[in-house]
Amino acid sequence: MTTDGVRRSPLDEDRLTRLGPALVPGLRVEVLEETASTNAVLTERAKAGAPEWTVVVTEHQTRGRGRLDRTWETPARSALTFSVLLRPTVPAARWPWLPLLTGYAVTKALVADGYAAGVKWPNDVLIRTGEQERKVCGILVERVETPDGPAAVVGIGLNVAMATEELPVETATSLAIAKGTQPDRTGVLLLLLGTLVEAYETWQLGGDPAAERLRASYSESCVTVGRRVRADLPGGAVLEGEAVRVDETGRLVVRTPDGESAVGAGDVVHVRAR
Ligand code: BTN
């Protein structure tokens, strides 16, 4: 039972089995009742030769991996915690776009479903309610070496049915809180997979023009561009200034009194509202 006394329904495996392959041939969804981390499970499957578009989703993730060595745990059936196996053939220099592409695809799905969603660079998905922007989805993309070549395990954690008291931090939200009703998790999963397939296949096959279109579309949905930000860089340095654009390699360009610097990794905080 959840905190509001309502039994949460499980994912509809039959629907996922029927509709998954219609999104892209070969897409197969495996549902696990409980696991520590879907990224860890899918990494093993990738090393054992699993094909592109193998998807592992769990009803209850107990020790999920987050960015910057954080963890990602969610109460049973309250979230969508899943990982998607991709085997990109684009040049290695384009791989850093994968996490951004995923954040863009999730945002696109949520906007299509009526949420005021946007991406915080590089790939946190936020929902705006009134003056507040709160994180609803985290993404962790891990590169895996496999006998069939390098692969990407794209991990997505979306807060769907969580009540306020179940949120891990005050700055988080869930789709249920944002909309005031309980969304159908199976439908949301299919919607997310659909926008991911579309964005990824276009990017993979479209060469330079598609890469530039992705940069434009991502930038439009990125709520960090135009904001004053503070970036805590990996070596401990801190950079503060205005985020002015996202460059060709996916880095965030920040204008400071000393000139422009491109940030490729680290934690970025919005220090002033739009
Ligand atoms: C973040 O720190 O914002 C990223 C969180 C990513 C969590 C997802 S949940 C599904 C997948 N499996 C994991 O172990 N992590 C990712």
py3Dmol code that shows the C-alpha trace and the ligand (Angstrom):
import py3Dmol

protein = """\
ATOM      1  CA  MET A   1       0.000   0.000   0.000  1.00  0.00           C
ATOM      2  CA  THR A   2       1.186   3.495  -0.629  1.00  0.00           C
ATOM      3  CA  THR A   3       1.063   6.393   1.770  1.00  0.00           C
ATOM      4  CA  ASP A   4      -2.403   7.345   0.500  1.00  0.00           C
ATOM      5  CA  GLY A   5      -3.677   3.790   0.969  1.00  0.00           C
ATOM      6  CA  VAL A   6      -4.074   3.003  -2.739  1.00  0.00           C
ATOM      7  CA  ARG A   7      -2.577  -0.201  -4.144  1.00  0.00           C
ATOM      8  CA  ARG A   8      -0.283   0.649  -7.051  1.00  0.00           C
ATOM      9  CA  SER A   9      -0.768  -1.347 -10.194  1.00  0.00           C
ATOM     10  CA  PRO A  10       2.082  -3.225 -11.872  1.00  0.00           C
ATOM     11  CA  LEU A  11       3.440  -2.529 -15.330  1.00  0.00           C
ATOM     12  CA  ASP A  12       1.404  -4.200 -18.087  1.00  0.00           C
ATOM     13  CA  GLU A  13       3.903  -6.684 -19.534  1.00  0.00           C
ATOM     14  CA  ASP A  14       1.547  -7.891 -22.301  1.00  0.00           C
ATOM     15  CA  ARG A  15       1.101  -4.350 -23.585  1.00  0.00           C
ATOM     16  CA  LEU A  16       4.861  -3.737 -23.511  1.00  0.00           C
ATOM     17  CA  THR A  17       5.505  -7.003 -25.385  1.00  0.00           C
ATOM     18  CA  ARG A  18       2.866  -6.185 -28.008  1.00  0.00           C
ATOM     19  CA  LEU A  19       3.627  -2.486 -28.551  1.00  0.00           C
ATOM     20  CA  GLY A  20       7.392  -2.327 -27.918  1.00  0.00           C
ATOM     21  CA  PRO A  21       8.504  -3.878 -31.242  1.00  0.00           C
ATOM     22  CA  ALA A  22       6.159  -1.506 -33.110  1.00  0.00           C
ATOM     23  CA  LEU A  23       8.361   1.412 -31.988  1.00  0.00           C
ATOM     24  CA  VAL A  24      11.479  -0.080 -33.551  1.00  0.00           C
ATOM     25  CA  PRO A  25      12.089  -3.660 -34.715  1.00  0.00           C
ATOM     26  CA  GLY A  26      13.906  -5.656 -32.052  1.00  0.00           C
ATOM     27  CA  LEU A  27      12.796  -3.567 -29.096  1.00  0.00           C
ATOM     28  CA  ARG A  28      12.148  -5.982 -26.252  1.00  0.00           C
ATOM     29  CA  VAL A  29      11.202  -5.021 -22.698  1.00  0.00           C
ATOM     30  CA  GLU A  30      12.145  -7.267 -19.774  1.00  0.00           C
ATOM     31  CA  VAL A  31      10.311  -6.500 -16.504  1.00  0.00           C
ATOM     32  CA  LEU A  32      12.073  -7.374 -13.224  1.00  0.00           C
ATOM     33  CA  GLU A  33      10.117  -7.339  -9.960  1.00  0.00           C
ATOM     34  CA  GLU A  34      13.108  -6.048  -7.998  1.00  0.00           C
ATOM     35  CA  THR A  35      16.762  -5.383  -8.719  1.00  0.00           C
ATOM     36  CA  ALA A  36      19.612  -3.280  -7.375  1.00  0.00           C
ATOM     37  CA  SER A  37      20.275  -1.374 -10.600  1.00  0.00           C
ATOM     38  CA  THR A  38      18.866  -1.780 -14.102  1.00  0.00           C
ATOM     39  CA  ASN A  39      22.087  -0.262 -15.475  1.00  0.00           C
ATOM     40  CA  ALA A  40      24.075  -3.025 -13.774  1.00  0.00           C
ATOM     41  CA  VAL A  41      21.746  -5.760 -15.124  1.00  0.00           C
ATOM     42  CA  LEU A  42      21.809  -4.377 -18.654  1.00  0.00           C
ATOM     43  CA  THR A  43      25.594  -4.027 -18.585  1.00  0.00           C
ATOM     44  CA  GLU A  44      25.803  -7.788 -17.995  1.00  0.00           C
ATOM     45  CA  ARG A  45      23.279  -8.456 -20.784  1.00  0.00           C
ATOM     46  CA  ALA A  46      25.316  -6.198 -23.127  1.00  0.00           C
ATOM     47  CA  LYS A  47      28.524  -8.098 -22.378  1.00  0.00           C
ATOM     48  CA  ALA A  48      26.667 -11.353 -23.088  1.00  0.00           C
ATOM     49  CA  GLY A  49      25.684 -10.070 -26.549  1.00  0.00           C
ATOM     50  CA  ALA A  50      22.229  -8.494 -26.060  1.00  0.00           C
ATOM     51  CA  PRO A  51      21.098  -6.563 -29.150  1.00  0.00           C
ATOM     52  CA  GLU A  52      20.383  -2.859 -29.459  1.00  0.00           C
ATOM     53  CA  TRP A  53      17.006  -1.824 -27.987  1.00  0.00           C
ATOM     54  CA  THR A  54      17.086  -4.401 -25.208  1.00  0.00           C
ATOM     55  CA  VAL A  55      15.229  -2.689 -22.359  1.00  0.00           C
ATOM     56  CA  VAL A  56      15.293  -3.702 -18.681  1.00  0.00           C
ATOM     57  CA  VAL A  57      12.752  -2.096 -16.357  1.00  0.00           C
ATOM     58  CA  THR A  58      12.218  -2.858 -12.686  1.00  0.00           C
ATOM     59  CA  GLU A  59       9.231  -2.308 -10.426  1.00  0.00           C
ATOM     60  CA  HIS A  60      11.574  -1.716  -7.493  1.00  0.00           C
ATOM     61  CA  GLN A  61      15.143  -0.482  -7.805  1.00  0.00           C
ATOM     62  CA  THR A  62      16.982  -0.792  -4.505  1.00  0.00           C
ATOM     63  CA  ARG A  63      20.520   0.508  -5.200  1.00  0.00           C
ATOM     64  CA  GLY A  64      20.322   2.472  -8.448  1.00  0.00           C
ATOM     65  CA  ARG A  65      23.332   4.339  -9.744  1.00  0.00           C
ATOM     66  CA  GLY A  66      23.145   8.105 -10.125  1.00  0.00           C
ATOM     67  CA  ARG A  67      25.404  10.758 -11.584  1.00  0.00           C
ATOM     68  CA  LEU A  68      28.441  11.941  -9.639  1.00  0.00           C
ATOM     69  CA  ASP A  69      28.464   8.719  -7.566  1.00  0.00           C
ATOM     70  CA  ARG A  70      25.013   9.369  -6.080  1.00  0.00           C
ATOM     71  CA  THR A  71      22.395   6.642  -5.607  1.00  0.00           C
ATOM     72  CA  TRP A  72      18.858   6.461  -7.005  1.00  0.00           C
ATOM     73  CA  GLU A  73      16.309   4.455  -5.045  1.00  0.00           C
ATOM     74  CA  THR A  74      12.543   4.579  -5.385  1.00  0.00           C
ATOM     75  CA  PRO A  75       9.633   2.877  -3.573  1.00  0.00           C
ATOM     76  CA  ALA A  76       8.116  -0.115  -5.415  1.00  0.00           C
ATOM     77  CA  ARG A  77       5.898   0.802  -8.403  1.00  0.00           C
ATOM     78  CA  SER A  78       6.300   4.521  -7.752  1.00  0.00           C
ATOM     79  CA  ALA A  79       8.672   5.294 -10.624  1.00  0.00           C
ATOM     80  CA  LEU A  80       9.869   4.203 -14.022  1.00  0.00           C
ATOM     81  CA  THR A  81      13.404   2.930 -13.510  1.00  0.00           C
ATOM     82  CA  PHE A  82      14.771   1.407 -16.690  1.00  0.00           C
ATOM     83  CA  SER A  83      17.783   1.064 -18.949  1.00  0.00           C
ATOM     84  CA  VAL A  84      18.018   0.883 -22.725  1.00  0.00           C
ATOM     85  CA  LEU A  85      20.894  -0.719 -24.626  1.00  0.00           C
ATOM     86  CA  LEU A  86      22.203   1.224 -27.610  1.00  0.00           C
ATOM     87  CA  ARG A  87      25.083   0.354 -29.905  1.00  0.00           C
ATOM     88  CA  PRO A  88      25.813   3.673 -31.648  1.00  0.00           C
ATOM     89  CA  THR A  89      27.723   3.662 -34.908  1.00  0.00           C
ATOM     90  CA  VAL A  90      28.285   7.437 -35.016  1.00  0.00           C
ATOM     91  CA  PRO A  91      31.910   8.611 -34.605  1.00  0.00           C
ATOM     92  CA  ALA A  92      33.196   8.430 -31.008  1.00  0.00           C
ATOM     93  CA  ALA A  93      33.402  12.233 -30.868  1.00  0.00           C
ATOM     94  CA  ARG A  94      29.572  12.353 -31.039  1.00  0.00           C
ATOM     95  CA  TRP A  95      28.972  10.016 -28.057  1.00  0.00           C
ATOM     96  CA  PRO A  96      28.920  12.835 -25.485  1.00  0.00           C
ATOM     97  CA  TRP A  97      25.620  13.866 -27.053  1.00  0.00           C
ATOM     98  CA  LEU A  98      23.862  10.654 -25.938  1.00  0.00           C
ATOM     99  CA  PRO A  99      22.961  11.837 -22.397  1.00  0.00           C
ATOM    100  CA  LEU A 100      21.737  15.158 -23.784  1.00  0.00           C
ATOM    101  CA  LEU A 101      19.739  13.415 -26.523  1.00  0.00           C
ATOM    102  CA  THR A 102      18.091  11.251 -23.863  1.00  0.00           C
ATOM    103  CA  GLY A 103      17.193  14.271 -21.716  1.00  0.00           C
ATOM    104  CA  TYR A 104      15.740  15.934 -24.791  1.00  0.00           C
ATOM    105  CA  ALA A 105      13.706  12.824 -25.697  1.00  0.00           C
ATOM    106  CA  VAL A 106      12.267  12.520 -22.163  1.00  0.00           C
ATOM    107  CA  THR A 107      11.401  16.229 -22.148  1.00  0.00           C
ATOM    108  CA  LYS A 108       9.699  15.934 -25.534  1.00  0.00           C
ATOM    109  CA  ALA A 109       7.562  13.037 -24.296  1.00  0.00           C
ATOM    110  CA  LEU A 110       6.536  14.885 -21.135  1.00  0.00           C
ATOM    111  CA  VAL A 111       5.696  18.086 -23.008  1.00  0.00           C
ATOM    112  CA  ALA A 112       3.570  16.030 -25.445  1.00  0.00           C
ATOM    113  CA  ASP A 113       1.768  14.627 -22.392  1.00  0.00           C
ATOM    114  CA  GLY A 114       0.955  18.117 -21.094  1.00  0.00           C
ATOM    115  CA  TYR A 115       3.757  18.771 -18.569  1.00  0.00           C
ATOM    116  CA  ALA A 116       5.758  22.005 -18.469  1.00  0.00           C
ATOM    117  CA  ALA A 117       9.041  20.133 -18.764  1.00  0.00           C
ATOM    118  CA  GLY A 118      12.539  21.314 -19.668  1.00  0.00           C
ATOM    119  CA  VAL A 119      16.114  19.985 -19.495  1.00  0.00           C
ATOM    120  CA  LYS A 120      18.622  21.342 -17.026  1.00  0.00           C
ATOM    121  CA  TRP A 121      22.050  20.898 -18.613  1.00  0.00           C
ATOM    122  CA  PRO A 122      23.234  18.262 -19.161  1.00  0.00           C
ATOM    123  CA  ASN A 123      20.284  15.939 -18.650  1.00  0.00           C
ATOM    124  CA  ASP A 124      18.149  16.451 -15.556  1.00  0.00           C
ATOM    125  CA  VAL A 125      14.521  16.834 -16.566  1.00  0.00           C
ATOM    126  CA  LEU A 126      12.600  19.451 -14.588  1.00  0.00           C
ATOM    127  CA  ILE A 127       8.924  20.309 -14.344  1.00  0.00           C
ATOM    128  CA  ARG A 128       7.837  23.876 -13.764  1.00  0.00           C
ATOM    129  CA  THR A 129       4.883  24.524 -11.448  1.00  0.00           C
ATOM    130  CA  GLY A 130       4.316  28.219 -10.841  1.00  0.00           C
ATOM    131  CA  GLU A 131       7.652  29.793  -9.878  1.00  0.00           C
ATOM    132  CA  GLN A 132       9.260  26.469  -9.021  1.00  0.00           C
ATOM    133  CA  GLU A 133      11.276  24.081 -11.172  1.00  0.00           C
ATOM    134  CA  ARG A 134      11.691  20.616  -9.698  1.00  0.00           C
ATOM    135  CA  LYS A 135      13.584  17.542 -10.868  1.00  0.00           C
ATOM    136  CA  VAL A 136      11.353  14.718 -12.089  1.00  0.00           C
ATOM    137  CA  CYS A 137      13.872  12.576 -13.986  1.00  0.00           C
ATOM    138  CA  GLY A 138      17.558  11.686 -13.774  1.00  0.00           C
ATOM    139  CA  ILE A 139      19.596  10.054 -16.528  1.00  0.00           C
ATOM    140  CA  LEU A 140      22.850   8.116 -16.332  1.00  0.00           C
ATOM    141  CA  VAL A 141      24.494   6.924 -19.555  1.00  0.00           C
ATOM    142  CA  GLU A 142      27.344   4.446 -19.115  1.00  0.00           C
ATOM    143  CA  ARG A 143      29.726   3.254 -21.834  1.00  0.00           C
ATOM    144  CA  VAL A 144      30.315  -0.490 -21.777  1.00  0.00           C
ATOM    145  CA  GLU A 145      32.963  -2.477 -23.645  1.00  0.00           C
ATOM    146  CA  THR A 146      31.420  -5.641 -25.099  1.00  0.00           C
ATOM    147  CA  PRO A 147      32.672  -8.386 -27.450  1.00  0.00           C
ATOM    148  CA  ASP A 148      30.533  -6.733 -30.166  1.00  0.00           C
ATOM    149  CA  GLY A 149      32.136  -3.323 -29.619  1.00  0.00           C
ATOM    150  CA  PRO A 150      31.384  -0.396 -27.342  1.00  0.00           C
ATOM    151  CA  ALA A 151      27.772   0.030 -26.240  1.00  0.00           C
ATOM    152  CA  ALA A 152      25.810   2.594 -24.268  1.00  0.00           C
ATOM    153  CA  VAL A 153      23.599   1.700 -21.316  1.00  0.00           C
ATOM    154  CA  VAL A 154      21.088   4.531 -21.089  1.00  0.00           C
ATOM    155  CA  GLY A 155      19.559   4.600 -17.597  1.00  0.00           C
ATOM    156  CA  ILE A 156      16.433   6.640 -16.915  1.00  0.00           C
ATOM    157  CA  GLY A 157      14.741   7.205 -13.555  1.00  0.00           C
ATOM    158  CA  LEU A 158      11.415   9.049 -13.735  1.00  0.00           C
ATOM    159  CA  ASN A 159       9.339   9.829 -10.634  1.00  0.00           C
ATOM    160  CA  VAL A 160       5.810   8.907 -11.663  1.00  0.00           C
ATOM    161  CA  ALA A 161       3.481   8.031  -8.792  1.00  0.00           C
ATOM    162  CA  MET A 162       5.427   9.286  -5.773  1.00  0.00           C
ATOM    163  CA  ALA A 163       3.615  11.265  -3.111  1.00  0.00           C
ATOM    164  CA  THR A 164       5.312  14.332  -1.604  1.00  0.00           C
ATOM    165  CA  GLU A 165       6.500  12.438   1.489  1.00  0.00           C
ATOM    166  CA  GLU A 166       8.204   9.806  -0.709  1.00  0.00           C
ATOM    167  CA  LEU A 167      10.394  12.271  -2.617  1.00  0.00           C
ATOM    168  CA  PRO A 168      14.125  11.882  -1.920  1.00  0.00           C
ATOM    169  CA  VAL A 169      14.775  15.628  -1.709  1.00  0.00           C
ATOM    170  CA  GLU A 170      12.715  18.807  -1.486  1.00  0.00           C
ATOM    171  CA  THR A 171      13.780  19.892  -4.952  1.00  0.00           C
ATOM    172  CA  ALA A 172      12.194  16.814  -6.597  1.00  0.00           C
ATOM    173  CA  THR A 173       8.686  16.200  -7.875  1.00  0.00           C
ATOM    174  CA  SER A 174       6.696  13.436  -9.585  1.00  0.00           C
ATOM    175  CA  LEU A 175       4.276  13.356 -12.511  1.00  0.00           C
ATOM    176  CA  ALA A 176       1.433  12.563 -10.079  1.00  0.00           C
ATOM    177  CA  ILE A 177       2.210  15.643  -7.990  1.00  0.00           C
ATOM    178  CA  ALA A 178       2.554  17.864 -11.071  1.00  0.00           C
ATOM    179  CA  LYS A 179      -0.717  16.702 -12.626  1.00  0.00           C
ATOM    180  CA  GLY A 180      -2.791  15.823  -9.577  1.00  0.00           C
ATOM    181  CA  THR A 181      -3.718  12.407 -11.018  1.00  0.00           C
ATOM    182  CA  GLN A 182      -1.965   9.040 -11.191  1.00  0.00           C
ATOM    183  CA  PRO A 183      -0.497   8.498 -14.665  1.00  0.00           C
ATOM    184  CA  ASP A 184      -0.482   5.060 -16.299  1.00  0.00           C
ATOM    185  CA  ARG A 185       3.178   3.977 -15.969  1.00  0.00           C
ATOM    186  CA  THR A 186       2.994   1.568 -18.915  1.00  0.00           C
ATOM    187  CA  GLY A 187       1.686   4.313 -21.200  1.00  0.00           C
ATOM    188  CA  VAL A 188       4.356   6.759 -20.025  1.00  0.00           C
ATOM    189  CA  LEU A 189       7.088   4.137 -20.601  1.00  0.00           C
ATOM    190  CA  LEU A 190       5.900   3.516 -24.176  1.00  0.00           C
ATOM    191  CA  LEU A 191       5.742   7.259 -24.793  1.00  0.00           C
ATOM    192  CA  LEU A 192       9.321   7.752 -23.531  1.00  0.00           C
ATOM    193  CA  LEU A 193      10.625   4.847 -25.578  1.00  0.00           C
ATOM    194  CA  GLY A 194       8.886   6.276 -28.661  1.00  0.00           C
ATOM    195  CA  THR A 195      10.543   9.693 -28.406  1.00  0.00           C
ATOM    196  CA  LEU A 196      13.903   8.069 -27.610  1.00  0.00           C
ATOM    197  CA  VAL A 197      13.676   5.827 -30.695  1.00  0.00           C
ATOM    198  CA  GLU A 198      12.770   8.803 -32.875  1.00  0.00           C
ATOM    199  CA  ALA A 199      15.526  11.113 -31.577  1.00  0.00           C
ATOM    200  CA  TYR A 200      18.209   8.402 -31.597  1.00  0.00           C
ATOM    201  CA  GLU A 201      17.453   6.959 -35.038  1.00  0.00           C
ATOM    202  CA  THR A 202      17.379  10.433 -36.603  1.00  0.00           C
ATOM    203  CA  TRP A 203      20.692  11.355 -34.962  1.00  0.00           C
ATOM    204  CA  GLN A 204      22.333   8.038 -35.862  1.00  0.00           C
ATOM    205  CA  LEU A 205      21.370   8.104 -39.524  1.00  0.00           C
ATOM    206  CA  GLY A 206      21.263  11.817 -40.305  1.00  0.00           C
ATOM    207  CA  GLY A 207      24.943  12.835 -40.233  1.00  0.00           C
ATOM    208  CA  ASP A 208      25.961  16.471 -39.691  1.00  0.00           C
ATOM    209  CA  PRO A 209      22.544  18.036 -40.460  1.00  0.00           C
ATOM    210  CA  ALA A 210      20.832  15.794 -37.889  1.00  0.00           C
ATOM    211  CA  ALA A 211      23.524  16.539 -35.308  1.00  0.00           C
ATOM    212  CA  GLU A 212      22.963  20.257 -35.815  1.00  0.00           C
ATOM    213  CA  ARG A 213      19.167  19.838 -35.632  1.00  0.00           C
ATOM    214  CA  LEU A 214      19.553  17.962 -32.353  1.00  0.00           C
ATOM    215  CA  ARG A 215      21.731  20.766 -30.974  1.00  0.00           C
ATOM    216  CA  ALA A 216      19.044  23.312 -31.940  1.00  0.00           C
ATOM    217  CA  SER A 217      16.154  21.263 -30.518  1.00  0.00           C
ATOM    218  CA  TYR A 218      18.050  20.440 -27.335  1.00  0.00           C
ATOM    219  CA  SER A 219      18.970  24.111 -26.835  1.00  0.00           C
ATOM    220  CA  GLU A 220      15.321  25.113 -27.226  1.00  0.00           C
ATOM    221  CA  SER A 221      14.206  22.710 -24.511  1.00  0.00           C
ATOM    222  CA  CYS A 222      17.185  23.484 -22.248  1.00  0.00           C
ATOM    223  CA  VAL A 223      16.138  25.757 -19.372  1.00  0.00           C
ATOM    224  CA  THR A 224      19.784  26.399 -18.403  1.00  0.00           C
ATOM    225  CA  VAL A 225      20.610  28.491 -21.477  1.00  0.00           C
ATOM    226  CA  GLY A 226      20.080  32.161 -20.625  1.00  0.00           C
ATOM    227  CA  ARG A 227      20.383  31.569 -16.878  1.00  0.00           C
ATOM    228  CA  ARG A 228      23.008  32.604 -14.361  1.00  0.00           C
ATOM    229  CA  VAL A 229      24.756  29.396 -13.280  1.00  0.00           C
ATOM    230  CA  ARG A 230      27.418  28.116 -10.947  1.00  0.00           C
ATOM    231  CA  ALA A 231      29.446  25.155 -12.168  1.00  0.00           C
ATOM    232  CA  ASP A 232      31.374  23.015  -9.681  1.00  0.00           C
ATOM    233  CA  LEU A 233      34.079  21.596 -11.909  1.00  0.00           C
ATOM    234  CA  PRO A 234      35.683  18.147 -11.426  1.00  0.00           C
ATOM    235  CA  GLY A 235      39.019  19.506 -10.078  1.00  0.00           C
ATOM    236  CA  GLY A 236      37.242  21.554  -7.374  1.00  0.00           C
ATOM    237  CA  ALA A 237      37.237  24.879  -9.273  1.00  0.00           C
ATOM    238  CA  VAL A 238      34.019  26.902  -9.422  1.00  0.00           C
ATOM    239  CA  LEU A 239      32.839  28.905 -12.413  1.00  0.00           C
ATOM    240  CA  GLU A 240      30.025  31.443 -12.201  1.00  0.00           C
ATOM    241  CA  GLY A 241      28.448  33.351 -15.064  1.00  0.00           C
ATOM    242  CA  GLU A 242      25.688  33.301 -17.685  1.00  0.00           C
ATOM    243  CA  ALA A 243      25.045  30.113 -19.657  1.00  0.00           C
ATOM    244  CA  VAL A 244      24.974  31.372 -23.237  1.00  0.00           C
ATOM    245  CA  ARG A 245      24.734  28.263 -25.435  1.00  0.00           C
ATOM    246  CA  VAL A 246      25.447  24.574 -25.893  1.00  0.00           C
ATOM    247  CA  ASP A 247      28.351  23.965 -28.289  1.00  0.00           C
ATOM    248  CA  GLU A 248      28.794  21.338 -31.021  1.00  0.00           C
ATOM    249  CA  THR A 249      30.232  18.828 -28.575  1.00  0.00           C
ATOM    250  CA  GLY A 250      27.428  19.247 -26.029  1.00  0.00           C
ATOM    251  CA  ARG A 251      29.380  21.425 -23.603  1.00  0.00           C
ATOM    252  CA  LEU A 252      27.697  24.333 -21.815  1.00  0.00           C
ATOM    253  CA  VAL A 253      29.321  27.653 -22.693  1.00  0.00           C
ATOM    254  CA  VAL A 254      29.413  30.015 -19.706  1.00  0.00           C
ATOM    255  CA  ARG A 255      30.228  33.728 -20.048  1.00  0.00           C
ATOM    256  CA  THR A 256      32.210  35.121 -17.123  1.00  0.00           C
ATOM    257  CA  PRO A 257      33.950  38.503 -16.681  1.00  0.00           C
ATOM    258  CA  ASP A 258      37.122  36.706 -17.902  1.00  0.00           C
ATOM    259  CA  GLY A 259      35.564  35.471 -21.147  1.00  0.00           C
ATOM    260  CA  GLU A 260      33.738  32.338 -22.268  1.00  0.00           C
ATOM    261  CA  SER A 261      34.474  28.851 -20.877  1.00  0.00           C
ATOM    262  CA  ALA A 262      32.982  25.570 -22.065  1.00  0.00           C
ATOM    263  CA  VAL A 263      31.923  23.185 -19.282  1.00  0.00           C
ATOM    264  CA  GLY A 264      31.873  19.488 -20.235  1.00  0.00           C
ATOM    265  CA  ALA A 265      31.334  17.821 -16.864  1.00  0.00           C
ATOM    266  CA  GLY A 266      30.477  18.686 -13.287  1.00  0.00           C
ATOM    267  CA  ASP A 267      27.485  19.905 -11.345  1.00  0.00           C
ATOM    268  CA  VAL A 268      25.667  22.994 -12.592  1.00  0.00           C
ATOM    269  CA  VAL A 269      23.302  24.981 -10.380  1.00  0.00           C
ATOM    270  CA  HIS A 270      20.860  27.647 -11.570  1.00  0.00           C
ATOM    271  CA  VAL A 271      21.597  30.591  -9.287  1.00  0.00           C
ATOM    272  CA  ARG A 272      18.884  32.936 -10.492  1.00  0.00           C
ATOM    273  CA  ALA A 273      15.370  32.349 -11.783  1.00  0.00           C
ATOM    274  CA  ARG A 274      14.636  33.053 -15.430  1.00  0.00           C
TER     275      ARG A 274
END
"""
ligand_1 = """\
16
BTN
C 21.019 11.157 -11.638
O 21.833 11.099 -10.710
O 20.332 12.157 -11.830
C 20.882 10.002 -12.580
C 19.999 8.940 -12.023
C 19.805 7.760 -12.969
C 18.959 6.697 -12.335
C 18.545 5.643 -13.317
S 17.223 4.674 -12.667
C 17.425 3.480 -13.911
C 18.897 3.365 -14.204
N 19.532 2.333 -13.408
C 20.417 2.845 -12.553
O 21.099 2.190 -11.739
N 20.466 4.179 -12.674
C 19.604 4.647 -13.741
"""
view = py3Dmol.view(width=600, height=400)
view.addModel(protein, "pdb")
view.setStyle({"model": 0}, {"cartoon": {"style": "trace"}})
view.addModel(ligand_1, "xyz")
view.setStyle({"model": 1}, {"stick": {}})
view.zoomTo()
view.show()
